[in-house]
Amino acid sequence: MRVWALALLIAFSWAQKSKVTSAALAVQDGEYEKALGFLQEAFANQSLLKPKDIAKAYKLRAQAYMGLLLNSKDPQAVLTKYPNLFEEVMLSIRKCREYDSSKEFENDLKLLSAQASSVIYLKGFELFQKEKLAEARQHFTWAIELYESIGQKDFYPPYALRGIVQLQLKDTTAAIQDLEKARALAAQKPLPNDQTLPFVYTSLISAYGGLGELDKALNVANEGRTKFPTDENIRRAELNLYLQHPGLQEKALERFRQELQRDPNNDTYLVIVAQLWERSNPDSAAVYYQKALAVNPNNLNARYNLGAYYVNQAAELSAKYNETKDEKLQQKYFAQMQEYFRLALPHLEQAHQQLPDDLALIQSLIQVTTYLGMEDKAKEYLQKKNALQKK
């Protein structure tokens, strides 16, 4: 009886191993779904397989899934049919390493990891763009694991993007760890034409600022501005830091005054100083916006904000006009109000050319043209507003 049982066990073991062999042949022939079918049967009785065969089966499963994806004319259809494909690939690679004690399949795993790392990284980026943040974070985590397994430990974009995602998911501590890792790796081995690194700086400024670690935020801002002097997002993040922490305003004004002494025709710095003045001294802000436009008439921020300044001045006069009963004062306020609207109009119109879908800007143009008695223009802007709101 024992002999029969042993023979039966050997037969079952051989049958299970033959499923793995059949899967290997199917993978070689590009019949990936057939291979997955054989492997499913093999894994149904995994206990009958030797560790070496289990390792091979997991390797083949990863190869089959990647083969399906990379050789398909419609990769999205593959991912729809196999929504957990990347998770299965990661599990299979890990399990293969676990069972492959002799490292027989190490070269195959390196090739698989090289293929999967870039595909999973790009999928993470796609999910990030679609604001599926938790899924994006998972894919970036897998990508980091794969890149490190093939020796690309200095490839920092996955850390950068995972850090940005962590910040959006309100996990500030984890975000800072990833972002600082990316920042350090980039300092050691920068990538040419990398578009993720500026966002590392903007995110770190925001993260440290949110924690109240202002010295760190300022250090990051200084470094980021030095590396990327024309980057609008870094400039805006630094400015937001100053605006959110009024105690920094004097320090900020002093620093940018020094910058302007060295480079008086830097319209970016002129706009920053203007924006720093906006809350406490709008008139000084307007002077700096005018200086920025004198240097660069195409500076959109200066153009937009100077137009808004004139509209706000007119609004203040309108309030005074409505409060007084003195006709002479009313005439005075009305004339001044009209003058401010006339000053605002060309700035708002030029800003509108660059920002045709900005509803707030269009609303300001409706207000200004109405007050100036430009009925046709007011109707034109009203039609634009209505059309945008219907989209």
RAMO-V193033 format. One record per pair of residues at least 12 apart in sequence whose C-alpha atoms are under 10 Angstrom apart, sorted by the first residue. I is the first residue (numbers start at 1). J is the second residue. D is the distance in whole Angstrom. If there is no record, write none. Layout:
i & j & d
I & J & D
I & J & D
//
This chain:
i & j & d
9 & 48 & 8
10 & 48 & 9
12 & 45 & 9
12 & 48 & 7
12 & 49 & 9
13 & 42 & 10
13 & 45 & 9
13 & 46 & 9
13 & 47 & 9
13 & 48 & 5
13 & 49 & 6
13 & 50 & 9
14 & 48 & 9
14 & 49 & 9
15 & 41 & 10
15 & 42 & 8
15 & 48 & 9
15 & 49 & 10
16 & 38 & 9
16 & 39 & 9
16 & 41 & 8
16 & 42 & 5
16 & 43 & 8
16 & 44 & 9
16 & 45 & 7
16 & 46 & 8
16 & 47 & 10
16 & 48 & 7
16 & 49 & 7
16 & 50 & 10
16 & 53 & 9
17 & 39 & 10
17 & 42 & 7
17 & 46 & 10
17 & 48 & 8
17 & 49 & 7
17 & 50 & 9
17 & 53 & 7
17 & 54 & 9
17 & 57 & 9
18 & 38 & 9
18 & 42 & 8
19 & 35 & 9
19 & 37 & 9
19 & 38 & 5
19 & 39 & 6
19 & 40 & 9
19 & 41 & 7
19 & 42 & 6
19 & 43 & 9
19 & 57 & 9
20 & 35 & 8
20 & 36 & 10
20 & 38 & 7
20 & 39 & 6
20 & 40 & 10
20 & 41 & 9
20 & 42 & 6
20 & 43 & 9
20 & 49 & 9
20 & 53 & 7
20 & 54 & 9
20 & 56 & 8
20 & 57 & 6
20 & 58 & 10
20 & 60 & 8
20 & 61 & 10
21 & 35 & 10
21 & 38 & 9
21 & 39 & 9
21 & 42 & 10
21 & 53 & 9
21 & 56 & 9
21 & 57 & 9
21 & 60 & 10
22 & 34 & 9
22 & 35 & 7
22 & 37 & 10
22 & 38 & 7
22 & 39 & 9
23 & 35 & 4
23 & 36 & 7
23 & 37 & 8
23 & 38 & 5
23 & 39 & 6
23 & 40 & 10
23 & 42 & 9
23 & 56 & 10
23 & 57 & 8
23 & 60 & 7
23 & 61 & 9
23 & 64 & 9
24 & 36 & 10
24 & 38 & 9
24 & 39 & 9
24 & 56 & 9
24 & 57 & 8
24 & 59 & 10
24 & 60 & 7
24 & 61 & 9
24 & 63 & 10
24 & 64 & 9
25 & 60 & 10
26 & 38 & 9
26 & 60 & 10
26 & 64 & 9
27 & 60 & 7
27 & 61 & 9
27 & 63 & 7
27 & 64 & 6
27 & 65 & 10
27 & 67 & 8
27 & 68 & 10
28 & 60 & 10
28 & 63 & 10
28 & 64 & 10
30 & 64 & 8
30 & 67 & 7
30 & 68 & 8
30 & 71 & 9
31 & 64 & 8
31 & 67 & 9
31 & 68 & 9
32 & 60 & 9
32 & 61 & 9
32 & 63 & 8
32 & 64 & 5
32 & 65 & 7
32 & 66 & 9
32 & 67 & 7
32 & 68 & 6
32 & 69 & 10
32 & 71 & 10
33 & 61 & 10
33 & 64 & 7
33 & 65 & 8
33 & 67 & 9
33 & 68 & 8
34 & 64 & 9
35 & 57 & 10
35 & 60 & 8
35 & 61 & 8
35 & 63 & 10
35 & 64 & 7
35 & 65 & 9
36 & 57 & 10
36 & 60 & 8
36 & 61 & 6
36 & 62 & 10
36 & 63 & 10
36 & 64 & 7
36 & 65 & 8
37 & 61 & 10
38 & 57 & 10
38 & 61 & 10
39 & 54 & 10
39 & 57 & 7
39 & 58 & 8
39 & 60 & 8
39 & 61 & 7
39 & 64 & 10
40 & 57 & 10
40 & 61 & 9
42 & 54 & 9
42 & 57 & 8
43 & 57 & 8
43 & 58 & 9
50 & 99 & 9
51 & 96 & 9
51 & 98 & 9
51 & 99 & 5
51 & 100 & 7
51 & 101 & 8
52 & 96 & 9
52 & 99 & 7
52 & 100 & 6
52 & 101 & 8
52 & 102 & 8
52 & 103 & 10
52 & 104 & 9
52 & 105 & 10
53 & 96 & 10
53 & 99 & 9
53 & 100 & 9
54 & 95 & 8
54 & 96 & 7
54 & 98 & 10
54 & 99 & 7
54 & 100 & 8
55 & 92 & 9
55 & 93 & 9
55 & 94 & 10
55 & 95 & 7
55 & 96 & 4
55 & 97 & 7
55 & 98 & 8
55 & 99 & 5
55 & 100 & 5
55 & 101 & 9
55 & 103 & 10
55 & 104 & 9
55 & 105 & 8
56 & 92 & 10
56 & 95 & 10
56 & 96 & 7
56 & 97 & 10
56 & 99 & 9
56 & 100 & 8
56 & 104 & 9
56 & 105 & 7
57 & 92 & 9
57 & 95 & 10
57 & 96 & 8
58 & 88 & 10
58 & 89 & 9
58 & 91 & 8
58 & 92 & 5
58 & 93 & 7
58 & 94 & 9
58 & 95 & 6
58 & 96 & 5
58 & 97 & 9
58 & 99 & 9
58 & 100 & 10
59 & 89 & 9
59 & 92 & 6
59 & 93 & 6
59 & 94 & 9
59 & 95 & 8
59 & 96 & 6
59 & 97 & 9
59 & 100 & 10
59 & 105 & 8
59 & 106 & 10
59 & 108 & 8
59 & 109 & 7
59 & 112 & 9
60 & 89 & 10
60 & 92 & 8
60 & 93 & 10
60 & 96 & 9
60 & 108 & 10
61 & 88 & 8
61 & 89 & 7
61 & 91 & 10
61 & 92 & 7
61 & 93 & 9
61 & 96 & 10
62 & 85 & 9
62 & 86 & 9
62 & 87 & 10
62 & 88 & 7
62 & 89 & 5
62 & 90 & 8
62 & 91 & 8
62 & 92 & 6
62 & 93 & 7
62 & 94 & 10
62 & 96 & 9
62 & 109 & 9
62 & 112 & 8
62 & 113 & 10
62 & 116 & 9
63 & 89 & 8
63 & 92 & 9
63 & 93 & 9
63 & 108 & 9
63 & 109 & 9
63 & 111 & 10
63 & 112 & 7
63 & 115 & 10
63 & 116 & 10
64 & 89 & 9
65 & 78 & 9
65 & 79 & 10
65 & 82 & 9
65 & 85 & 7
65 & 86 & 8
65 & 88 & 8
65 & 89 & 7
65 & 92 & 10
66 & 85 & 8
66 & 86 & 9
66 & 89 & 7
66 & 112 & 8
66 & 115 & 8
66 & 116 & 7
66 & 119 & 10
67 & 112 & 10
68 & 82 & 10
68 & 85 & 10
69 & 82 & 10
69 & 85 & 9
69 & 86 & 10
69 & 119 & 10
70 & 115 & 9
70 & 116 & 10
70 & 119 & 9
86 & 116 & 8
86 & 119 & 9
86 & 120 & 7
86 & 123 & 9
86 & 139 & 8
86 & 142 & 9
87 & 120 & 10
87 & 138 & 9
87 & 139 & 9
87 & 142 & 9
89 & 112 & 9
89 & 113 & 9
89 & 116 & 8
90 & 113 & 9
90 & 116 & 9
90 & 117 & 10
90 & 120 & 10
90 & 142 & 7
90 & 143 & 10
90 & 145 & 9
90 & 146 & 9
92 & 109 & 10
93 & 108 & 10
93 & 109 & 7
93 & 110 & 10
93 & 112 & 8
93 & 113 & 8
93 & 146 & 9
94 & 109 & 9
96 & 109 & 8
97 & 109 & 8
107 & 150 & 10
109 & 146 & 10
109 & 149 & 9
109 & 150 & 9
110 & 146 & 9
110 & 147 & 10
110 & 149 & 7
110 & 150 & 6
110 & 151 & 9
111 & 150 & 8
112 & 146 & 9
112 & 150 & 10
113 & 143 & 9
113 & 145 & 9
113 & 146 & 5
113 & 147 & 7
113 & 148 & 9
113 & 149 & 7
113 & 150 & 7
114 & 143 & 10
114 & 146 & 7
114 & 147 & 7
114 & 149 & 9
114 & 150 & 7
114 & 151 & 10
114 & 152 & 10
115 & 146 & 9
115 & 147 & 10
116 & 142 & 9
116 & 143 & 8
116 & 146 & 8
116 & 147 & 9
117 & 139 & 9
117 & 140 & 9
117 & 142 & 8
117 & 143 & 5
117 & 144 & 8
117 & 145 & 8
117 & 146 & 5
117 & 147 & 6
117 & 148 & 10
117 & 149 & 10
117 & 150 & 9
118 & 143 & 7
118 & 144 & 10
118 & 146 & 9
118 & 147 & 8
118 & 158 & 10
119 & 139 & 10
119 & 143 & 8
120 & 136 & 10
120 & 138 & 10
120 & 139 & 6
120 & 140 & 7
120 & 141 & 9
120 & 142 & 7
120 & 143 & 6
120 & 144 & 10
120 & 146 & 9
121 & 136 & 9
121 & 138 & 10
121 & 139 & 6
121 & 140 & 6
121 & 141 & 9
121 & 142 & 8
121 & 143 & 5
121 & 144 & 8
121 & 146 & 10
121 & 147 & 10
121 & 157 & 9
121 & 158 & 7
121 & 161 & 10
122 & 136 & 10
122 & 139 & 9
122 & 140 & 9
122 & 143 & 9
122 & 158 & 10
123 & 135 & 10
123 & 136 & 8
123 & 139 & 7
123 & 140 & 9
123 & 143 & 10
124 & 136 & 4
124 & 137 & 7
124 & 138 & 8
124 & 139 & 5
124 & 140 & 6
124 & 141 & 9
124 & 142 & 9
124 & 143 & 8
124 & 158 & 9
124 & 161 & 9
124 & 162 & 9
125 & 137 & 9
125 & 139 & 9
125 & 140 & 8
125 & 158 & 9
125 & 161 & 8
125 & 162 & 9
127 & 139 & 9
128 & 140 & 10
128 & 161 & 8
128 & 162 & 9
128 & 164 & 9
128 & 165 & 7
131 & 165 & 9
131 & 168 & 10
132 & 165 & 9
133 & 162 & 9
133 & 164 & 10
133 & 165 & 6
133 & 166 & 8
133 & 168 & 8
133 & 169 & 7
134 & 162 & 10
134 & 165 & 8
134 & 166 & 9
134 & 168 & 10
134 & 169 & 8
135 & 165 & 10
136 & 161 & 9
136 & 162 & 8
136 & 165 & 8
136 & 166 & 10
137 & 158 & 9
137 & 159 & 10
137 & 161 & 8
137 & 162 & 6
137 & 163 & 9
137 & 164 & 9
137 & 165 & 6
137 & 166 & 7
137 & 169 & 9
138 & 162 & 9
139 & 158 & 9
139 & 162 & 9
140 & 157 & 9
140 & 158 & 6
140 & 159 & 7
140 & 160 & 9
140 & 161 & 7
140 & 162 & 6
140 & 163 & 10
140 & 165 & 10
141 & 158 & 8
141 & 159 & 8
141 & 162 & 7
142 & 158 & 9
143 & 158 & 7
143 & 159 & 9
144 & 156 & 9
144 & 157 & 9
144 & 158 & 6
144 & 159 & 7
144 & 162 & 9
153 & 185 & 9
154 & 181 & 10
154 & 182 & 9
154 & 184 & 9
154 & 185 & 6
154 & 186 & 8
154 & 188 & 8
154 & 189 & 7
154 & 190 & 9
155 & 182 & 8
155 & 185 & 8
155 & 186 & 8
155 & 189 & 9
155 & 190 & 9
155 & 191 & 9
156 & 178 & 9
156 & 179 & 9
156 & 181 & 8
156 & 182 & 5
156 & 183 & 8
156 & 184 & 9
156 & 185 & 6
156 & 186 & 7
156 & 189 & 9
156 & 190 & 9
156 & 191 & 9
156 & 196 & 9
156 & 197 & 9
157 & 178 & 10
157 & 179 & 10
157 & 182 & 7
157 & 183 & 10
157 & 185 & 10
157 & 186 & 9
157 & 191 & 9
157 & 194 & 9
157 & 195 & 9
157 & 196 & 6
157 & 197 & 8
157 & 200 & 9
158 & 178 & 9
158 & 179 & 10
158 & 182 & 8
158 & 196 & 9
159 & 175 & 9
159 & 177 & 9
159 & 178 & 5
159 & 179 & 6
159 & 180 & 9
159 & 181 & 7
159 & 182 & 6
159 & 183 & 9
159 & 185 & 10
159 & 196 & 10
159 & 200 & 9
160 & 175 & 9
160 & 176 & 10
160 & 177 & 10
160 & 178 & 6
160 & 179 & 5
160 & 180 & 8
160 & 181 & 8
160 & 182 & 5
160 & 183 & 8
160 & 186 & 10
160 & 196 & 7
160 & 197 & 7
160 & 198 & 10
160 & 199 & 8
160 & 200 & 6
160 & 201 & 10
160 & 203 & 9
161 & 175 & 9
161 & 178 & 8
161 & 179 & 8
161 & 182 & 9
161 & 196 & 7
161 & 197 & 9
161 & 199 & 9
161 & 200 & 8
162 & 174 & 9
162 & 175 & 7
162 & 178 & 7
162 & 179 & 8
162 & 182 & 10
163 & 175 & 4
163 & 176 & 7
163 & 177 & 7
163 & 178 & 5
163 & 179 & 5
163 & 180 & 9
163 & 181 & 9
163 & 182 & 9
163 & 199 & 10
163 & 200 & 8
163 & 203 & 8
163 & 204 & 9
164 & 176 & 9
164 & 178 & 8
164 & 179 & 7
164 & 196 & 10
164 & 199 & 8
164 & 200 & 7
164 & 202 & 9
164 & 203 & 6
164 & 204 & 9
164 & 207 & 10
165 & 178 & 10
165 & 203 & 10
166 & 178 & 9
166 & 179 & 10
167 & 179 & 10
167 & 203 & 7
167 & 204 & 9
167 & 206 & 9
167 & 207 & 7
168 & 203 & 9
170 & 207 & 10
171 & 207 & 10
172 & 203 & 10
172 & 204 & 10
172 & 206 & 10
172 & 207 & 6
172 & 208 & 9
172 & 210 & 9
172 & 211 & 8
173 & 207 & 9
173 & 208 & 10
173 & 211 & 10
175 & 200 & 10
175 & 203 & 9
175 & 204 & 8
175 & 207 & 8
176 & 200 & 9
176 & 203 & 9
176 & 204 & 7
176 & 205 & 10
176 & 207 & 7
176 & 208 & 8
177 & 204 & 10
178 & 200 & 9
178 & 204 & 10
179 & 197 & 9
179 & 199 & 9
179 & 200 & 6
179 & 201 & 8
179 & 203 & 8
179 & 204 & 7
179 & 207 & 10
180 & 200 & 8
180 & 201 & 9
180 & 204 & 8
181 & 200 & 10
182 & 196 & 10
182 & 197 & 8
182 & 200 & 7
182 & 201 & 10
183 & 197 & 7
183 & 198 & 10
183 & 200 & 7
183 & 201 & 8
183 & 204 & 10
183 & 220 & 10
197 & 224 & 9
197 & 227 & 10
197 & 228 & 9
198 & 224 & 7
198 & 225 & 9
198 & 227 & 9
198 & 228 & 7
198 & 231 & 7
198 & 232 & 10
198 & 233 & 8
198 & 234 & 7
199 & 224 & 10
199 & 231 & 10
199 & 233 & 8
199 & 234 & 8
199 & 237 & 10
200 & 220 & 10
200 & 224 & 9
200 & 234 & 9
201 & 217 & 9
201 & 220 & 6
201 & 221 & 7
201 & 222 & 10
201 & 223 & 8
201 & 224 & 6
201 & 225 & 9
201 & 227 & 10
201 & 228 & 10
201 & 233 & 9
201 & 234 & 7
201 & 237 & 9
201 & 238 & 10
202 & 217 & 9
202 & 220 & 9
202 & 221 & 8
202 & 224 & 8
202 & 225 & 10
202 & 231 & 10
202 & 232 & 10
202 & 233 & 7
202 & 234 & 5
202 & 235 & 8
202 & 236 & 8
202 & 237 & 6
202 & 238 & 8
203 & 217 & 10
203 & 220 & 10
203 & 233 & 10
203 & 234 & 9
203 & 237 & 8
204 & 216 & 9
204 & 217 & 7
204 & 218 & 10
204 & 220 & 7
204 & 221 & 9
204 & 224 & 10
204 & 237 & 9
205 & 217 & 5
205 & 218 & 7
205 & 219 & 9
205 & 220 & 6
205 & 221 & 6
205 & 222 & 10
205 & 224 & 9
205 & 234 & 8
205 & 237 & 7
205 & 238 & 7
205 & 240 & 9
205 & 241 & 7
206 & 221 & 10
206 & 237 & 7
206 & 238 & 8
206 & 240 & 8
206 & 241 & 7
208 & 220 & 9
208 & 241 & 9
209 & 237 & 10
209 & 238 & 9
209 & 240 & 9
209 & 241 & 6
209 & 242 & 9
209 & 244 & 9
209 & 245 & 9
210 & 241 & 9
210 & 244 & 9
212 & 241 & 10
212 & 245 & 9
214 & 241 & 8
214 & 242 & 10
214 & 245 & 9
214 & 248 & 9
217 & 237 & 10
217 & 238 & 8
217 & 241 & 8
218 & 238 & 8
218 & 241 & 8
218 & 242 & 9
218 & 248 & 10
218 & 252 & 10
220 & 234 & 10
220 & 238 & 9
221 & 234 & 7
221 & 235 & 8
221 & 237 & 8
221 & 238 & 6
221 & 239 & 10
221 & 241 & 9
222 & 234 & 10
222 & 235 & 10
222 & 238 & 9
224 & 238 & 10
225 & 238 & 9
229 & 268 & 9
230 & 268 & 8
232 & 268 & 9
235 & 268 & 8
235 & 269 & 9
235 & 272 & 8
236 & 272 & 9
238 & 252 & 10
238 & 272 & 9
239 & 252 & 9
239 & 272 & 7
239 & 273 & 9
239 & 275 & 8
239 & 276 & 8
240 & 275 & 10
240 & 276 & 10
242 & 275 & 10
242 & 276 & 8
243 & 275 & 9
243 & 276 & 7
243 & 277 & 10
243 & 278 & 10
243 & 279 & 9
246 & 276 & 9
246 & 279 & 10
249 & 273 & 10
249 & 276 & 7
249 & 277 & 9
250 & 276 & 9
252 & 272 & 9
252 & 273 & 8
252 & 276 & 8
253 & 272 & 9
253 & 273 & 6
253 & 274 & 10
253 & 276 & 7
253 & 277 & 9
254 & 273 & 9
255 & 273 & 10
256 & 269 & 6
256 & 270 & 8
256 & 272 & 8
256 & 273 & 7
256 & 276 & 10
257 & 269 & 9
257 & 270 & 9
257 & 273 & 8
260 & 273 & 9
264 & 291 & 10
264 & 292 & 10
264 & 295 & 9
265 & 291 & 9
265 & 292 & 8
265 & 294 & 9
265 & 295 & 6
265 & 296 & 9
266 & 291 & 10
266 & 292 & 8
266 & 295 & 8
266 & 296 & 9
267 & 288 & 9
267 & 289 & 9
267 & 290 & 10
267 & 291 & 8
267 & 292 & 5
267 & 293 & 7
267 & 294 & 9
267 & 295 & 6
267 & 296 & 6
267 & 297 & 10
267 & 299 & 8
267 & 301 & 10
267 & 302 & 9
268 & 292 & 8
268 & 295 & 10
268 & 296 & 9
268 & 299 & 8
268 & 301 & 9
268 & 302 & 9
269 & 288 & 9
269 & 292 & 8
270 & 285 & 9
270 & 287 & 9
270 & 288 & 6
270 & 289 & 7
270 & 290 & 9
270 & 291 & 7
270 & 292 & 6
270 & 293 & 9
270 & 295 & 9
270 & 302 & 9
271 & 285 & 8
271 & 286 & 10
271 & 287 & 10
271 & 288 & 7
271 & 289 & 6
271 & 290 & 9
271 & 291 & 9
271 & 292 & 6
271 & 293 & 9
271 & 299 & 9
271 & 300 & 10
271 & 301 & 7
271 & 302 & 6
271 & 303 & 10
271 & 305 & 9
272 & 285 & 9
272 & 288 & 9
272 & 289 & 9
272 & 292 & 10
272 & 301 & 10
272 & 302 & 9
273 & 285 & 7
273 & 288 & 7
273 & 289 & 9
274 & 286 & 7
274 & 287 & 8
274 & 288 & 5
274 & 289 & 6
274 & 290 & 9
274 & 291 & 10
274 & 292 & 9
274 & 302 & 8
274 & 305 & 9
274 & 306 & 10
275 & 288 & 9
275 & 289 & 9
275 & 301 & 10
275 & 302 & 9
275 & 305 & 9
278 & 305 & 10
278 & 309 & 9
282 & 306 & 10
282 & 309 & 7
282 & 312 & 10
282 & 313 & 9
283 & 309 & 8
283 & 310 & 10
283 & 313 & 10
285 & 302 & 10
285 & 305 & 9
285 & 306 & 8
285 & 309 & 9
286 & 302 & 9
286 & 305 & 8
286 & 306 & 6
286 & 307 & 9
286 & 308 & 10
286 & 309 & 7
286 & 310 & 9
287 & 306 & 9
288 & 302 & 8
288 & 306 & 9
289 & 301 & 8
289 & 302 & 5
289 & 303 & 7
289 & 304 & 9
289 & 305 & 8
289 & 306 & 6
289 & 307 & 10
289 & 309 & 10
290 & 302 & 7
290 & 303 & 8
290 & 306 & 7
293 & 306 & 9
297 & 350 & 10
298 & 350 & 9
298 & 351 & 9
298 & 354 & 10
299 & 351 & 9
300 & 347 & 9
300 & 348 & 10
300 & 350 & 8
300 & 351 & 6
300 & 352 & 10
300 & 354 & 8
300 & 355 & 9
301 & 351 & 8
302 & 347 & 9
302 & 351 & 9
303 & 344 & 9
303 & 346 & 9
303 & 347 & 5
303 & 348 & 7
303 & 349 & 9
303 & 350 & 7
303 & 351 & 6
303 & 352 & 10
304 & 344 & 9
304 & 347 & 6
304 & 348 & 6
304 & 349 & 9
304 & 350 & 8
304 & 351 & 6
304 & 352 & 9
304 & 354 & 10
304 & 355 & 10
304 & 361 & 8
305 & 344 & 10
305 & 347 & 9
305 & 348 & 9
305 & 351 & 9
306 & 343 & 9
306 & 344 & 7
306 & 347 & 7
306 & 348 & 9
307 & 340 & 9
307 & 341 & 9
307 & 342 & 10
307 & 343 & 7
307 & 344 & 4
307 & 345 & 7
307 & 346 & 8
307 & 347 & 5
307 & 348 & 5
307 & 349 & 9
307 & 350 & 10
307 & 351 & 9
307 & 361 & 10
307 & 364 & 9
307 & 365 & 10
308 & 341 & 10
308 & 344 & 7
308 & 345 & 10
308 & 347 & 9
308 & 348 & 8
308 & 361 & 9
308 & 364 & 8
309 & 340 & 9
309 & 343 & 10
309 & 344 & 8
310 & 337 & 9
310 & 339 & 9
310 & 340 & 5
310 & 341 & 7
310 & 342 & 9
310 & 343 & 7
310 & 344 & 5
310 & 345 & 9
310 & 347 & 9
310 & 348 & 10
311 & 337 & 9
311 & 338 & 10
311 & 340 & 7
311 & 341 & 6
311 & 342 & 9
311 & 343 & 9
311 & 344 & 6
311 & 345 & 9
311 & 348 & 10
311 & 364 & 8
311 & 365 & 10
311 & 367 & 9
311 & 368 & 8
312 & 337 & 10
312 & 340 & 9
312 & 341 & 9
312 & 344 & 10
313 & 336 & 9
313 & 337 & 8
313 & 340 & 7
313 & 341 & 9
313 & 344 & 10
314 & 333 & 9
314 & 334 & 9
314 & 335 & 10
314 & 336 & 7
314 & 337 & 5
314 & 338 & 7
314 & 339 & 8
314 & 340 & 6
314 & 341 & 7
314 & 342 & 10
314 & 344 & 9
314 & 368 & 9
315 & 337 & 8
315 & 340 & 9
315 & 341 & 9
316 & 333 & 10
316 & 337 & 9
317 & 330 & 9
317 & 332 & 9
317 & 333 & 6
317 & 334 & 7
317 & 335 & 10
317 & 336 & 7
317 & 337 & 6
317 & 338 & 10
317 & 340 & 9
318 & 330 & 9
318 & 333 & 7
318 & 334 & 7
318 & 336 & 9
318 & 337 & 7
318 & 338 & 10
319 & 333 & 9
320 & 333 & 7
320 & 334 & 10
321 & 333 & 6
321 & 334 & 7
321 & 337 & 9
334 & 371 & 10
337 & 371 & 9
337 & 372 & 10
338 & 368 & 9
338 & 371 & 7
338 & 372 & 7
339 & 372 & 9
340 & 368 & 9
341 & 364 & 10
341 & 365 & 10
341 & 367 & 9
341 & 368 & 6
341 & 369 & 8
341 & 370 & 10
341 & 371 & 8
341 & 372 & 7
342 & 368 & 8
342 & 369 & 9
342 & 371 & 10
342 & 372 & 8
343 & 368 & 10
344 & 364 & 9
344 & 365 & 9
344 & 368 & 8
345 & 364 & 9
345 & 365 & 7
345 & 368 & 7
345 & 369 & 8
345 & 372 & 10
346 & 365 & 10
348 & 361 & 7
348 & 362 & 9
348 & 364 & 8
348 & 365 & 7
348 & 368 & 9
349 & 361 & 9
349 & 362 & 9
349 & 364 & 10
349 & 365 & 7
352 & 365 & 9
356 & 384 & 9
356 & 385 & 10
356 & 388 & 10
357 & 384 & 9
357 & 385 & 8
357 & 387 & 10
357 & 388 & 7
357 & 389 & 10
358 & 385 & 9
358 & 388 & 9
359 & 381 & 10
359 & 384 & 9
359 & 385 & 6
359 & 386 & 10
359 & 388 & 8
359 & 389 & 8
360 & 385 & 9
361 & 381 & 10
361 & 385 & 10
362 & 378 & 10
362 & 380 & 10
362 & 381 & 6
362 & 382 & 8
362 & 383 & 10
362 & 384 & 8
362 & 385 & 7
363 & 378 & 10
363 & 381 & 8
363 & 382 & 8
363 & 384 & 10
363 & 385 & 7
364 & 381 & 10
365 & 377 & 9
365 & 378 & 7
365 & 380 & 10
365 & 381 & 7
365 & 382 & 9
366 & 378 & 5
366 & 379 & 8
366 & 380 & 9
366 & 381 & 6
366 & 382 & 6
366 & 383 & 10
366 & 385 & 9
367 & 381 & 10
367 & 382 & 10
369 & 381 & 9
//
